[in-house]
Structure formats: structure tokens, C-alpha cells
Amino acid sequence: MNRTLIRGAAIITMDRQGDLPVGDILVTGDTLEAIAPALTVVDADVVDASGCIVIPGLVNAHMHTWQTALRGLAANWTLLEYFQKMHAGLATVFGPEDLYIATLAGALNQINCGTTTLADWCHNNRTPEHNDAAIAGLLESGIRAAFFHGTPKPDPRPGERPFWEAPHPRTEMERLVKTHQGRPLLSIHAAVLGPHYSTLEVALHDFRMARDLGLIASLHQGGGAARTPQGWDRLEAEGLLGDHVNIVHGHALTDSQLQRFCALGMSFSAAAENEMSQGHGHPITGRLRAFGRAPSLGVDLESVLSGDMLTQARVALGMQRSLDNLAYREAHGTIPPTSTIGTREALSWVTLEGARMLKAEHRIGSLAPGKQADLVLVRATDLNMQPVHDVVNTVVMQTSLANIDSVMVAGRWKKRSGQLLGVDLPPMLAALRASGQRITQALGLVPA
Ligand SMILES: [Zn+2]
């Protein structure tokens, strides 16, 4: 079995055992075998990681990876423009090959940026072929992926049932589970409409389906008025809520709902930068913290913003500090004596909380013996990083893609010395550009 000894790095474990100012990590197969100040191992590939900070692989808890070929196109759109132009427009002309190349390129970029686990919320999949293509992209990338099977949201056509009255396609969900559940790097889950975007009958059907199949049910909550405002009460009364339910955004929830859902163990994913940009409102980070909980974070849309998860951590941290600072100033007339949230907590949102959202905290999200070997080497000797006074502060506040030196997923190097391994980028990017051009031209958004 392959063994790798990563030697001489500063190690941020995000685990109870604490950090190591200098330490070694032994990886055997796909598993972290040992983490200690100094390890003596004879039969391992030795990697000199001096000058690096090792962190757990980042978890992107929410991204619509199918939009990678539309990068930046929606940068100035509000949520209303996004629904109209993306879901009712551009999304309708995607073929399976568009999902494949967008998902492959988007997932590879995640690895490049230090993400080792991606929750791919795929809701532009009209046919089984679209699903197969997206999953092929995920598998080819080598990222650890959770494929959240969603449903498209086109404008209703005469004689057709509108999307909010359409139950989640259980047969297709079952096919995907049967084909893929249990693969080492892929899990299948349900991206359902939920009471915000569907009728009560559909919400009940979809939540029962997720429960029956043992899947996480993730849903968007926010963006305009809820279609079934009382739906949550009914779902709870039916015993359909619990730690397998993930709410994305969540702004429209009342404090009492949020408190109740926290007590039920439900998870919450914020897309802080996109929420602020498109008009959702402020991320619910502070409201969750008041109930002793925290969000996982997601990029949401590369059609709007960058795929870098450390940027998401910084934005979410800055946003919540700003709200907290303002509240303090209003209450006390002066600047608060210290920050409400530290950088380590922000790092936990993109590691531990992401793992928790996927109910995979026993496998990923921190560095500890027995867990999966998903890790990132951050090069701390670079111009924008020196000097390092506090490794966590440096990772959260200073680190960019330029400093992501190496990335390991399940014990395999996917990036070394700043370069993705085993990827021929020029033809892949040419295919991505061609896909983006075809889709935008089909809708007349750019001249043919
Ligand atoms: Zn989303």
C-alpha cells in the first residue's frame, strides 16, 4: 500500500488534538495513519513540507457546478434577473456535454483552490443523460463529491405542469443511488425544492423520498416569497425533519423556526458573497451562532463570483463581524473591545461544518488518525504570507490560490508544486469556452 510521509510542516488539524507548530503526517493508502511532532518511517515517499502550513481539505458545501462555462456572466444580476436569464433562459439549452465539461472544469478548479470535497447541487438535469454526464465530470476530476440531484426550474409552458408541482423523480433518484452510492469518492443525495419552491404535496413527497432512500435532503430557502409558507410545520409534524435536512440561505426563516431547526439538528449552508450580491440579504451566520450553531459555506455560483473557498470564509467572517460591530456601536455608542468571531471559527465553516452538513464528520473535515487523507499544503514562504505570526490567521486572511501548493484527496496527490496533476488543461478549457459560447449564443446574450 502507498505510504507518504509529509515532513516538517506547521499543521492545523481542526481536531481536538490541537495544532503542531512543526510536525509530520503519515498517510497510508487513503487514510491518515499518524500525526506527530516527528515520525520515523522507512517505507514511505517522503515529502519535505518545511515552509508549508497543512490544513484539512476544504469543503464547498453548495455549488451549482453546471454553470462553470458561464463564469462571470451573471456578475451584475440580482436574484430576479438570475431566475429569468439563467433558470428560465440559459439553463434550457444545456445538453449533457455542457454539464460534463462544466462539472469537470469546475471540480478541477475546486481542487486547484484547495477544496477536496464538493457538494455539487445539480439542478439543470432534464434527462438521465444529463445526470450521467455531470457525474462523469465529478468522477474524472478526482474530487470527493456529493452529487445533489435536483430538478430544473424553467418557466411553465402551456399544457405542462409547472416545476413547483412536479414531484422529485424518484425512479431516477433510485437509479443513481443504485449505480453510484458507496463509491469511494462519490455520494448521491437529493436537492429538493422544499416548501419555499414547491407545493405542500411535492415537499411531502420529496422529503419522504429522501428519508426512504437514506439521503440528505438539501433545499434553497429564500429569494422571494415562499410558495408554501406553512409547509415546514407540516414536514415537522410528519417527522420528516432532522440532521439529514440541509437548508441553503435560510433568510426567510423566523427566529423561532431557526431555533427549532437547530434543535432538530438540521444543517445550514450560507453562500455569503452571493447572498449579499444578488439580494438575498445578510448571511444567517450570526443568527445561527445565537443558537450555538454555525453554517457551512458554499461558492454557490461561479457565474457570479470566484470558486475560492478561503475567499468565502473571509467574506462570511467580515460580513458577520461588520453586523456584530454595528450592533455593538448602536447599543453602546462605541467600538467593541474585541472581535466576536475569530479566524479559527471561520476556518471551521469551510472544513468541519462542511463535513457535518454531509454527515461525514467522522471521515473528513479535520486531520486525525483514521480519517481520510484529504489535505492541503499552503506555501507560507511567499511574498504575501511572510512573516507568519499565527498560522490560522495567515491561512484565513492572507492565503490565496497562488499559495495553494499541493492538494491530496484520499491519499492521492491531485496538485503538487502549484500544478494540477494528470490534467491536460488547454483542450479542456477549449471545450469549456465552446460550451459557454454555444449556450450564450443560443439565447442571444452575446453576438453570434
Ligand atoms: Zn444555490
Boltz pocket constraint, residues with backbone or C-beta under 6 A from the ligand:
constraints:
  - pocket:
      binder: B
      contacts: [[A, 62], [A, 64], [A, 121], [A, 220], [A, 248], [A, 300]]
      max_distance: 6.0
